[in-house]
């Protein structure tokens, strides 16, 4: 009977497999569905974690850039040799004929009108109005602002006046034969008593002689990044000390602040 049993197994075994096939397929489908659901939930969880990490990275990137800006301000404050107070920008008023920004330092920090204001690259403007908790800064591009400057190459003295455009100053009081050329660096001359001598102001970008007029048409681009600043330096002269500020004084954000000397 072994031979017969062997022969019959060729026909009976496939029937056994066919009988078990629905159960096996069902188990496989259930396993696949469970695996798919698990993978889907895991994928959603990973997506959420990725979004959270991306948000944190964006915050870290912003903090890194802020740290770079503050480091540049501090390094330049020591290079200047003046006493400075770092102030944060609160608001910007960029009307066509009025370039005013507001910072978070005022008279309680000793800020007063006509103090020079700089960023890490050059002169920004001067304190226009000081209030207890804030100050208004008039930018050098304001049409009502004028700053005594000199050409760093040869010492030529003149005045740079705001044009009403953030990327342009005008030098309206130089004759057509003046020794000034595109690329010349303009620095503060120290005349007038507001701005100490030697701060970068602008770079001459265009010189056009006007034969029928007494003065040439000269424009310059400010060195300061007037449209990208978040922190500014309010400058004290060496003869006037920065008022002492207790560590107990806090900023509007609640963090301790202090004058930087």
KALINSUL-V787379 format. One record per pair of residues at least 12 apart in sequence whose C-alpha atoms are under 10 Angstrom apart, sorted by the first residue. I is the first residue (numbers start at 1). GAP is how many residues later the second one is. D is the distance in whole Angstrom. If there is no record, write none. Layout:
# KALINSUL-V787379
i:I gap:GAP d:D
i:I gap:GAP d:D
This chain:
# KALINSUL-V787379
i:66 gap:164 d:8
i:66 gap:165 d:9
i:69 gap:50 d:9
i:69 gap:51 d:8
i:69 gap:160 d:9
i:69 gap:161 d:8
i:69 gap:162 d:8
i:69 gap:163 d:10
i:70 gap:16 d:9
i:70 gap:49 d:10
i:70 gap:50 d:9
i:70 gap:160 d:9
i:70 gap:161 d:7
i:70 gap:162 d:9
i:71 gap:49 d:9
i:72 gap:47 d:9
i:72 gap:48 d:6
i:72 gap:49 d:9
i:73 gap:13 d:8
i:73 gap:45 d:9
i:73 gap:46 d:7
i:73 gap:47 d:5
i:73 gap:48 d:9
i:73 gap:158 d:8
i:73 gap:159 d:8
i:73 gap:160 d:7
i:74 gap:12 d:9
i:74 gap:46 d:8
i:74 gap:159 d:9
i:74 gap:186 d:8
i:74 gap:187 d:10
i:75 gap:45 d:8
i:76 gap:42 d:10
i:76 gap:43 d:9
i:76 gap:44 d:6
i:76 gap:45 d:8
i:76 gap:46 d:10
i:76 gap:157 d:10
i:77 gap:41 d:9
i:77 gap:42 d:9
i:77 gap:43 d:8
i:77 gap:156 d:8
i:77 gap:158 d:9
i:77 gap:183 d:8
i:77 gap:184 d:8
i:78 gap:182 d:10
i:78 gap:183 d:8
i:80 gap:118 d:9
i:80 gap:119 d:8
i:80 gap:155 d:10
i:81 gap:156 d:9
i:81 gap:157 d:8
i:81 gap:180 d:9
i:82 gap:114 d:9
i:82 gap:152 d:10
i:82 gap:153 d:7
i:82 gap:154 d:6
i:82 gap:155 d:6
i:82 gap:156 d:6
i:82 gap:157 d:10
i:82 gap:159 d:10
i:82 gap:160 d:10
i:82 gap:178 d:10
i:82 gap:179 d:8
i:83 gap:150 d:9
i:83 gap:151 d:8
i:83 gap:152 d:6
i:83 gap:153 d:5
i:83 gap:154 d:7
i:83 gap:155 d:7
i:83 gap:156 d:10
i:83 gap:157 d:9
i:83 gap:158 d:7
i:83 gap:159 d:7
i:83 gap:176 d:9
i:83 gap:177 d:7
i:83 gap:178 d:5
i:84 gap:32 d:10
i:84 gap:33 d:9
i:84 gap:34 d:9
i:84 gap:148 d:10
i:84 gap:149 d:6
i:84 gap:150 d:5
i:84 gap:151 d:4
i:84 gap:152 d:6
i:84 gap:153 d:9
i:84 gap:157 d:10
i:84 gap:158 d:8
i:84 gap:175 d:7
i:84 gap:176 d:6
i:84 gap:177 d:6
i:85 gap:20 d:9
i:85 gap:24 d:9
i:85 gap:25 d:10
i:85 gap:26 d:9
i:85 gap:32 d:9
i:85 gap:147 d:8
i:85 gap:148 d:6
i:85 gap:149 d:5
i:85 gap:150 d:7
i:85 gap:151 d:8
i:85 gap:157 d:8
i:85 gap:172 d:10
i:85 gap:173 d:8
i:85 gap:174 d:5
i:85 gap:175 d:6
i:85 gap:176 d:8
i:86 gap:17 d:10
i:86 gap:18 d:9
i:86 gap:19 d:8
i:86 gap:31 d:10
i:86 gap:32 d:10
i:86 gap:33 d:9
i:86 gap:145 d:7
i:86 gap:146 d:6
i:86 gap:147 d:5
i:86 gap:148 d:6
i:86 gap:149 d:9
i:86 gap:171 d:9
i:86 gap:172 d:9
i:86 gap:173 d:7
i:86 gap:174 d:7
i:87 gap:15 d:10
i:87 gap:16 d:6
i:87 gap:17 d:6
i:87 gap:18 d:6
i:87 gap:19 d:9
i:87 gap:30 d:10
i:87 gap:47 d:9
i:87 gap:48 d:9
i:87 gap:143 d:9
i:87 gap:144 d:6
i:87 gap:145 d:5
i:87 gap:146 d:6
i:87 gap:147 d:7
i:87 gap:170 d:10
i:87 gap:172 d:10
i:88 gap:14 d:9
i:88 gap:15 d:5
i:88 gap:16 d:6
i:88 gap:17 d:8
i:88 gap:46 d:10
i:88 gap:141 d:9
i:88 gap:142 d:6
i:88 gap:143 d:4
i:88 gap:144 d:6
i:88 gap:145 d:9
i:89 gap:12 d:7
i:89 gap:13 d:6
i:89 gap:14 d:4
i:89 gap:15 d:7
i:89 gap:16 d:9
i:89 gap:45 d:10
i:89 gap:46 d:10
i:89 gap:47 d:10
i:89 gap:48 d:10
i:89 gap:140 d:8
i:89 gap:141 d:5
i:89 gap:142 d:6
i:89 gap:143 d:7
i:90 gap:12 d:5
i:90 gap:13 d:5
i:90 gap:14 d:6
i:90 gap:15 d:10
i:90 gap:44 d:9
i:90 gap:45 d:10
i:90 gap:46 d:10
i:90 gap:140 d:9
i:90 gap:141 d:10
i:91 gap:12 d:7
i:91 gap:13 d:9
i:91 gap:45 d:9
i:91 gap:139 d:10
i:92 gap:44 d:10
i:92 gap:45 d:10
i:92 gap:135 d:9
i:93 gap:43 d:10
i:93 gap:45 d:10
i:94 gap:45 d:10
i:94 gap:48 d:9
i:94 gap:70 d:9
i:94 gap:71 d:9
i:94 gap:72 d:9
i:94 gap:133 d:10
i:95 gap:47 d:10
i:95 gap:69 d:9
i:96 gap:46 d:9
i:96 gap:47 d:9
i:96 gap:67 d:10
i:96 gap:68 d:6
i:96 gap:69 d:8
i:96 gap:70 d:10
i:97 gap:44 d:10
i:97 gap:45 d:7
i:97 gap:46 d:6
i:97 gap:47 d:8
i:97 gap:65 d:10
i:97 gap:66 d:9
i:97 gap:67 d:6
i:97 gap:68 d:9
i:98 gap:40 d:8
i:98 gap:41 d:9
i:98 gap:43 d:9
i:98 gap:44 d:6
i:98 gap:45 d:7
i:98 gap:46 d:8
i:98 gap:47 d:10
i:98 gap:66 d:7
i:98 gap:67 d:10
i:99 gap:26 d:10
i:99 gap:38 d:8
i:99 gap:39 d:6
i:99 gap:40 d:6
i:99 gap:41 d:8
i:99 gap:42 d:7
i:99 gap:43 d:5
i:99 gap:44 d:8
i:99 gap:45 d:9
i:99 gap:46 d:9
i:99 gap:63 d:9
i:99 gap:65 d:7
i:99 gap:66 d:9
i:99 gap:67 d:8
i:99 gap:127 d:10
i:100 gap:25 d:9
i:100 gap:26 d:10
i:100 gap:27 d:10
i:100 gap:28 d:8
i:100 gap:36 d:6
i:100 gap:37 d:6
i:100 gap:38 d:5
i:100 gap:39 d:6
i:100 gap:40 d:10
i:100 gap:41 d:10
i:100 gap:42 d:8
i:101 gap:24 d:10
i:101 gap:26 d:10
i:101 gap:27 d:10
i:101 gap:34 d:8
i:101 gap:35 d:6
i:101 gap:36 d:5
i:101 gap:37 d:7
i:101 gap:38 d:8
i:101 gap:125 d:10
i:102 gap:25 d:9
i:102 gap:26 d:10
i:102 gap:27 d:9
i:102 gap:28 d:10
i:102 gap:32 d:7
i:102 gap:33 d:6
i:102 gap:34 d:5
i:102 gap:35 d:6
i:102 gap:36 d:9
i:103 gap:24 d:10
i:103 gap:27 d:10
i:103 gap:30 d:9
i:103 gap:31 d:6
i:103 gap:32 d:5
i:103 gap:33 d:7
i:103 gap:34 d:8
i:103 gap:127 d:9
i:103 gap:128 d:8
i:103 gap:129 d:8
i:103 gap:131 d:10
i:104 gap:27 d:10
i:104 gap:28 d:10
i:104 gap:29 d:6
i:104 gap:30 d:5
i:104 gap:31 d:7
i:104 gap:32 d:9
i:104 gap:127 d:10
i:104 gap:147 d:8
i:104 gap:148 d:8
i:105 gap:25 d:8
i:105 gap:26 d:8
i:105 gap:27 d:8
i:105 gap:28 d:6
i:105 gap:29 d:5
i:105 gap:30 d:6
i:105 gap:31 d:9
i:105 gap:129 d:9
i:105 gap:146 d:9
i:105 gap:147 d:10
i:106 gap:21 d:10
i:106 gap:23 d:9
i:106 gap:24 d:5
i:106 gap:25 d:5
i:106 gap:26 d:5
i:106 gap:27 d:5
i:106 gap:28 d:4
i:106 gap:29 d:5
i:106 gap:30 d:9
i:107 gap:22 d:10
i:107 gap:23 d:6
i:107 gap:24 d:6
i:107 gap:25 d:5
i:107 gap:26 d:7
i:107 gap:27 d:8
i:107 gap:28 d:8
i:108 gap:22 d:10
i:108 gap:23 d:8
i:108 gap:24 d:5
i:108 gap:25 d:7
i:108 gap:26 d:9
i:108 gap:135 d:9
i:108 gap:137 d:9
i:108 gap:141 d:10
i:109 gap:23 d:8
i:109 gap:24 d:8
i:109 gap:25 d:9
i:109 gap:133 d:9
i:109 gap:134 d:7
i:109 gap:135 d:8
i:109 gap:136 d:7
i:109 gap:140 d:10
i:109 gap:148 d:10
i:109 gap:149 d:9
i:109 gap:150 d:8
i:110 gap:20 d:9
i:110 gap:22 d:9
i:110 gap:126 d:10
i:110 gap:131 d:10
i:110 gap:132 d:7
i:110 gap:133 d:6
i:110 gap:134 d:9
i:110 gap:135 d:9
i:110 gap:149 d:10
i:111 gap:16 d:8
i:111 gap:18 d:9
i:111 gap:19 d:6
i:111 gap:20 d:8
i:111 gap:21 d:9
i:111 gap:22 d:10
i:111 gap:23 d:9
i:111 gap:24 d:8
i:111 gap:123 d:8
i:111 gap:124 d:9
i:111 gap:125 d:9
i:111 gap:131 d:9
i:111 gap:132 d:9
i:112 gap:14 d:10
i:112 gap:15 d:7
i:112 gap:16 d:8
i:112 gap:17 d:7
i:112 gap:18 d:6
i:112 gap:19 d:9
i:112 gap:23 d:8
i:112 gap:122 d:10
i:112 gap:124 d:10
i:113 gap:13 d:8
i:113 gap:14 d:5
i:113 gap:15 d:5
i:113 gap:16 d:6
i:113 gap:17 d:6
i:113 gap:18 d:10
i:113 gap:22 d:9
i:113 gap:23 d:9
i:113 gap:24 d:9
i:113 gap:81 d:10
i:114 gap:12 d:5
i:114 gap:13 d:5
i:114 gap:14 d:6
i:114 gap:15 d:8
i:114 gap:16 d:9
i:114 gap:23 d:9
i:114 gap:24 d:10
i:114 gap:79 d:9
i:114 gap:80 d:6
i:114 gap:81 d:9
i:115 gap:12 d:5
i:115 gap:13 d:8
i:115 gap:14 d:10
i:115 gap:15 d:10
i:115 gap:22 d:9
i:115 gap:78 d:10
i:115 gap:79 d:7
i:115 gap:80 d:8
i:115 gap:119 d:7
i:115 gap:120 d:6
i:115 gap:121 d:7
i:115 gap:122 d:9
i:116 gap:12 d:10
i:116 gap:21 d:9
i:116 gap:22 d:10
i:116 gap:78 d:7
i:116 gap:79 d:6
i:116 gap:80 d:8
i:116 gap:117 d:8
i:116 gap:118 d:6
i:116 gap:119 d:5
i:116 gap:120 d:8
i:116 gap:121 d:9
i:117 gap:20 d:8
i:117 gap:21 d:9
i:117 gap:22 d:9
i:117 gap:23 d:10
i:117 gap:78 d:9
i:117 gap:115 d:7
i:117 gap:116 d:5
i:117 gap:117 d:5
i:117 gap:118 d:6
i:117 gap:119 d:9
i:118 gap:21 d:10
i:118 gap:81 d:9
i:118 gap:82 d:9
i:118 gap:83 d:10
i:118 gap:106 d:7
i:118 gap:107 d:10
i:118 gap:108 d:10
i:118 gap:113 d:9
i:118 gap:114 d:6
i:118 gap:115 d:5
i:118 gap:116 d:7
i:118 gap:117 d:8
i:119 gap:104 d:9
i:119 gap:105 d:6
i:119 gap:106 d:8
i:119 gap:107 d:9
i:119 gap:110 d:7
i:119 gap:111 d:9
i:119 gap:112 d:7
i:119 gap:113 d:5
i:119 gap:114 d:6
i:119 gap:115 d:9
i:120 gap:103 d:9
i:120 gap:104 d:7
i:120 gap:105 d:9
i:120 gap:109 d:9
i:120 gap:111 d:9
i:120 gap:112 d:8
i:120 gap:113 d:8
i:121 gap:78 d:9
i:121 gap:79 d:7
i:121 gap:80 d:9
i:121 gap:81 d:10
i:121 gap:101 d:9
i:121 gap:102 d:6
i:121 gap:103 d:5
i:121 gap:104 d:7
i:121 gap:105 d:10
i:122 gap:65 d:9
i:122 gap:66 d:10
i:122 gap:77 d:6
i:122 gap:78 d:5
i:122 gap:79 d:6
i:122 gap:80 d:8
i:122 gap:100 d:8
i:122 gap:101 d:5
i:122 gap:102 d:5
i:122 gap:103 d:8
i:122 gap:104 d:10
i:123 gap:16 d:9
i:123 gap:17 d:8
i:123 gap:24 d:10
i:123 gap:64 d:9
i:123 gap:65 d:8
i:123 gap:72 d:9
i:123 gap:76 d:7
i:123 gap:77 d:6
i:123 gap:78 d:5
i:123 gap:79 d:8
i:123 gap:99 d:8
i:123 gap:100 d:7
i:123 gap:101 d:6
i:123 gap:102 d:9
i:123 gap:103 d:9
i:123 gap:109 d:10
i:123 gap:110 d:10
i:124 gap:13 d:9
i:124 gap:14 d:8
i:124 gap:15 d:6
i:124 gap:16 d:6
i:124 gap:17 d:9
i:124 gap:76 d:10
i:124 gap:77 d:8
i:124 gap:98 d:8
i:124 gap:99 d:9
i:124 gap:100 d:6
i:124 gap:101 d:8
i:124 gap:102 d:7
i:124 gap:105 d:9
i:124 gap:108 d:8
i:124 gap:109 d:9
i:124 gap:110 d:10
i:125 gap:12 d:6
i:125 gap:13 d:5
i:125 gap:14 d:4
i:125 gap:15 d:5
i:125 gap:16 d:8
i:125 gap:17 d:9
i:125 gap:20 d:8
i:125 gap:21 d:10
i:125 gap:22 d:9
i:125 gap:70 d:9
i:125 gap:76 d:10
i:125 gap:99 d:9
i:125 gap:101 d:9
i:125 gap:109 d:10
i:126 gap:12 d:6
i:126 gap:13 d:7
i:126 gap:14 d:8
i:126 gap:19 d:9
i:126 gap:21 d:10
i:126 gap:68 d:8
i:126 gap:69 d:9
i:126 gap:108 d:8
i:126 gap:109 d:9
i:127 gap:12 d:9
i:127 gap:107 d:8
i:127 gap:108 d:10
i:133 gap:118 d:9
i:133 gap:119 d:9
i:137 gap:95 d:10
i:137 gap:97 d:10
i:139 gap:23 d:8
i:139 gap:25 d:10
i:139 gap:27 d:9
i:139 gap:87 d:8
i:140 gap:20 d:8
i:140 gap:21 d:7
i:140 gap:22 d:6
i:140 gap:23 d:9
i:140 gap:24 d:9
i:140 gap:25 d:10
i:140 gap:26 d:9
i:140 gap:28 d:9
i:140 gap:29 d:8
i:140 gap:61 d:9
i:140 gap:82 d:8
i:140 gap:84 d:10
i:140 gap:86 d:9
i:141 gap:19 d:9
i:141 gap:20 d:7
i:141 gap:21 d:4
i:141 gap:22 d:6
i:141 gap:23 d:6
i:141 gap:24 d:6
i:141 gap:25 d:6
i:141 gap:26 d:8
i:141 gap:27 d:7
i:141 gap:28 d:6
i:141 gap:29 d:9
i:141 gap:80 d:10
i:141 gap:81 d:8
i:141 gap:85 d:9
i:142 gap:19 d:8
i:142 gap:20 d:5
i:142 gap:21 d:6
i:142 gap:22 d:5
i:142 gap:23 d:8
i:142 gap:24 d:8
i:142 gap:26 d:10
i:142 gap:27 d:9
i:143 gap:18 d:7
i:143 gap:19 d:4
i:143 gap:20 d:5
i:143 gap:21 d:5
i:143 gap:22 d:9
i:143 gap:26 d:9
i:143 gap:27 d:10
i:144 gap:17 d:8
i:144 gap:18 d:7
i:144 gap:19 d:9
i:144 gap:20 d:9
i:145 gap:15 d:8
i:145 gap:16 d:6
i:145 gap:17 d:6
i:145 gap:18 d:9
i:145 gap:19 d:10
i:146 gap:13 d:6
i:146 gap:14 d:6
i:146 gap:15 d:4
i:146 gap:16 d:6
i:146 gap:17 d:10
i:146 gap:23 d:9
i:146 gap:24 d:10
i:146 gap:25 d:10
i:147 gap:12 d:6
i:147 gap:13 d:5
i:147 gap:14 d:7
i:147 gap:15 d:9
i:147 gap:40 d:10
i:147 gap:41 d:7
i:147 gap:42 d:9
i:147 gap:43 d:9
i:147 gap:44 d:9
i:147 gap:45 d:9
i:147 gap:47 d:9
i:147 gap:48 d:8
i:147 gap:54 d:9
i:148 gap:12 d:6
i:148 gap:13 d:9
i:148 gap:38 d:10
i:148 gap:39 d:9
i:148 gap:40 d:6
i:148 gap:41 d:6
i:148 gap:42 d:7
i:148 gap:43 d:6
i:148 gap:44 d:7
i:148 gap:45 d:10
i:148 gap:46 d:9
i:148 gap:47 d:8
i:148 gap:49 d:10
i:148 gap:53 d:10
i:149 gap:22 d:10
i:149 gap:36 d:10
i:149 gap:37 d:6
i:149 gap:38 d:5
i:149 gap:39 d:4
i:149 gap:40 d:5
i:149 gap:41 d:8
i:149 gap:42 d:8
i:149 gap:46 d:10
i:149 gap:48 d:9
i:149 gap:49 d:9
i:149 gap:50 d:9
i:149 gap:51 d:9
i:149 gap:52 d:8
i:149 gap:53 d:9
i:150 gap:34 d:10
i:150 gap:35 d:8
i:150 gap:36 d:6
i:150 gap:37 d:6
i:150 gap:38 d:6
i:150 gap:39 d:5
i:150 gap:40 d:9
i:150 gap:41 d:10
i:150 gap:47 d:9
i:150 gap:48 d:9
i:150 gap:50 d:10
i:150 gap:51 d:9
i:151 gap:28 d:9
i:151 gap:29 d:7
i:151 gap:30 d:10
i:151 gap:33 d:7
i:151 gap:34 d:6
i:151 gap:35 d:5
i:151 gap:36 d:7
i:151 gap:37 d:9
i:151 gap:38 d:9
i:151 gap:51 d:10
i:151 gap:52 d:9
i:151 gap:53 d:9
i:152 gap:32 d:7
i:152 gap:33 d:6
i:152 gap:34 d:6
i:152 gap:35 d:6
i:152 gap:36 d:9
i:152 gap:37 d:9
i:152 gap:46 d:9
i:152 gap:48 d:9
i:152 gap:51 d:10
i:153 gap:26 d:10
i:153 gap:27 d:9
i:153 gap:28 d:10
i:153 gap:31 d:7
i:153 gap:32 d:7
i:153 gap:33 d:9
i:153 gap:34 d:10
i:154 gap:25 d:8
i:154 gap:26 d:9
i:154 gap:30 d:9
i:155 gap:24 d:10
i:155 gap:31 d:9
i:155 gap:32 d:9
i:155 gap:34 d:9
i:156 gap:18 d:10
i:156 gap:22 d:9
i:156 gap:23 d:8
i:156 gap:24 d:8
i:156 gap:30 d:9
i:156 gap:33 d:9
i:157 gap:16 d:10
i:157 gap:17 d:9
i:157 gap:29 d:9
i:157 gap:30 d:10
i:157 gap:31 d:9
i:157 gap:32 d:7
i:157 gap:34 d:9
i:158 gap:13 d:7
i:158 gap:14 d:9
i:158 gap:15 d:7
i:158 gap:16 d:7
i:158 gap:28 d:9
i:158 gap:30 d:10
i:158 gap:31 d:9
i:159 gap:12 d:6
i:159 gap:13 d:8
i:159 gap:14 d:7
i:159 gap:15 d:9
i:159 gap:27 d:10
i:159 gap:29 d:9
i:159 gap:30 d:9
i:160 gap:12 d:8
i:160 gap:13 d:9
i:160 gap:26 d:9
i:160 gap:28 d:10
i:160 gap:41 d:9
i:160 gap:42 d:9
i:160 gap:58 d:10
i:160 gap:59 d:9
i:160 gap:60 d:9
i:161 gap:12 d:10
i:161 gap:58 d:10
i:161 gap:59 d:10
i:162 gap:60 d:10
i:163 gap:56 d:9
i:165 gap:56 d:10
i:166 gap:55 d:9
i:166 gap:56 d:8
i:166 gap:58 d:10
i:166 gap:59 d:9
i:166 gap:60 d:7
i:166 gap:61 d:7
i:167 gap:35 d:10
i:167 gap:52 d:10
i:167 gap:53 d:8
i:167 gap:54 d:5
i:167 gap:55 d:6
i:167 gap:56 d:9
i:167 gap:57 d:9
i:167 gap:58 d:9
i:167 gap:59 d:8
i:167 gap:60 d:9
i:168 gap:34 d:9
i:168 gap:35 d:10
i:168 gap:36 d:10
i:168 gap:37 d:9
i:168 gap:51 d:7
i:168 gap:52 d:6
i:168 gap:53 d:5
i:168 gap:54 d:7
i:169 gap:32 d:10
i:169 gap:33 d:8
i:169 gap:34 d:9
i:169 gap:35 d:9
i:169 gap:36 d:10
i:169 gap:49 d:9
i:169 gap:50 d:6
i:169 gap:51 d:5
i:169 gap:52 d:6
i:169 gap:53 d:7
i:170 gap:34 d:9
i:170 gap:36 d:10
i:170 gap:47 d:8
i:170 gap:48 d:6
i:170 gap:49 d:4
i:170 gap:50 d:6
i:170 gap:51 d:9
i:171 gap:33 d:9
i:171 gap:36 d:10
i:171 gap:44 d:9
i:171 gap:45 d:8
i:171 gap:46 d:7
i:171 gap:47 d:5
i:171 gap:48 d:6
i:171 gap:49 d:8
i:172 gap:42 d:10
i:172 gap:43 d:7
i:172 gap:44 d:7
i:172 gap:45 d:7
i:172 gap:46 d:7
i:172 gap:47 d:9
i:173 gap:41 d:9
i:173 gap:42 d:6
i:173 gap:43 d:8
i:173 gap:44 d:9
i:173 gap:45 d:9
i:174 gap:35 d:10
i:174 gap:40 d:8
i:174 gap:41 d:5
i:174 gap:42 d:6
i:174 gap:43 d:8
i:174 gap:44 d:8
i:175 gap:34 d:8
i:175 gap:35 d:9
i:175 gap:36 d:10
i:175 gap:38 d:9
i:175 gap:39 d:6
i:175 gap:40 d:4
i:175 gap:41 d:5
i:175 gap:42 d:9
i:175 gap:43 d:10
i:176 gap:31 d:9
i:176 gap:32 d:8
i:176 gap:33 d:5
i:176 gap:34 d:7
i:176 gap:35 d:7
i:176 gap:37 d:9
i:176 gap:38 d:7
i:176 gap:39 d:6
i:176 gap:40 d:5
i:176 gap:41 d:8
i:176 gap:42 d:9
i:177 gap:32 d:8
i:177 gap:38 d:9
i:177 gap:39 d:8
i:178 gap:29 d:10
i:178 gap:31 d:9
i:178 gap:37 d:9
i:178 gap:38 d:8
i:180 gap:24 d:8
i:180 gap:26 d:10
i:180 gap:27 d:8
i:180 gap:38 d:9
i:181 gap:22 d:10
i:181 gap:23 d:7
i:181 gap:24 d:8
i:181 gap:25 d:8
i:181 gap:26 d:6
i:181 gap:27 d:10
i:181 gap:37 d:9
i:182 gap:21 d:8
i:182 gap:22 d:5
i:182 gap:23 d:5
i:182 gap:24 d:6
i:182 gap:25 d:6
i:182 gap:36 d:9
i:182 gap:37 d:9
i:182 gap:38 d:8
i:183 gap:19 d:9
i:183 gap:20 d:6
i:183 gap:21 d:5
i:183 gap:22 d:6
i:183 gap:23 d:9
i:183 gap:37 d:9
i:183 gap:38 d:10
i:184 gap:18 d:9
i:184 gap:19 d:6
i:184 gap:20 d:5
i:184 gap:21 d:8
i:184 gap:36 d:9
i:185 gap:15 d:7
i:185 gap:16 d:8
i:185 gap:17 d:6
i:185 gap:18 d:5
i:185 gap:19 d:7
i:185 gap:20 d:10
i:185 gap:35 d:9
i:185 gap:36 d:10
i:185 gap:37 d:10
i:185 gap:38 d:9
i:186 gap:12 d:9
i:186 gap:13 d:9
i:186 gap:14 d:6
i:186 gap:15 d:5
i:186 gap:16 d:5
i:186 gap:17 d:6
i:186 gap:18 d:7
i:186 gap:34 d:9
i:186 gap:35 d:10
i:186 gap:36 d:9
i:186 gap:37 d:9
i:187 gap:12 d:5
i:187 gap:13 d:4
i:187 gap:14 d:5
i:187 gap:15 d:7
i:187 gap:16 d:9
i:187 gap:36 d:10
i:188 gap:12 d:7
i:188 gap:13 d:7
i:188 gap:14 d:10
i:193 gap:44 d:10
i:194 gap:43 d:9
i:195 gap:40 d:9
i:195 gap:41 d:10
i:195 gap:42 d:9
i:196 gap:39 d:9
i:196 gap:40 d:9
i:196 gap:41 d:7
i:196 gap:42 d:10
i:199 gap:24 d:10
i:200 gap:22 d:9
i:200 gap:23 d:7
i:200 gap:24 d:8
i:201 gap:19 d:9
i:201 gap:20 d:9
i:201 gap:21 d:6
i:201 gap:22 d:6
i:201 gap:23 d:7
i:202 gap:17 d:9
i:202 gap:18 d:6
i:202 gap:19 d:5
i:202 gap:20 d:4
i:202 gap:21 d:5
i:202 gap:22 d:8
i:203 gap:16 d:9
i:203 gap:17 d:5
i:203 gap:18 d:5
i:203 gap:19 d:6
i:203 gap:20 d:7
i:204 gap:14 d:7
i:204 gap:15 d:6
i:204 gap:16 d:4
i:204 gap:17 d:6
i:204 gap:18 d:9
i:205 gap:13 d:8
i:205 gap:14 d:6
i:205 gap:15 d:5
i:205 gap:16 d:7
i:206 gap:12 d:6
i:206 gap:13 d:5
i:206 gap:14 d:7
i:206 gap:15 d:9
i:207 gap:12 d:7
i:207 gap:13 d:9
i:233 gap:27 d:10
i:236 gap:25 d:10
i:241 gap:20 d:9
i:242 gap:17 d:7
i:242 gap:18 d:9
i:242 gap:19 d:8
i:243 gap:15 d:10
i:243 gap:16 d:8
i:244 gap:14 d:8
i:244 gap:15 d:7
i:245 gap:12 d:8
i:245 gap:13 d:6
i:245 gap:14 d:6
i:245 gap:15 d:10
i:246 gap:12 d:7
i:246 gap:13 d:9
i:247 gap:12 d:10
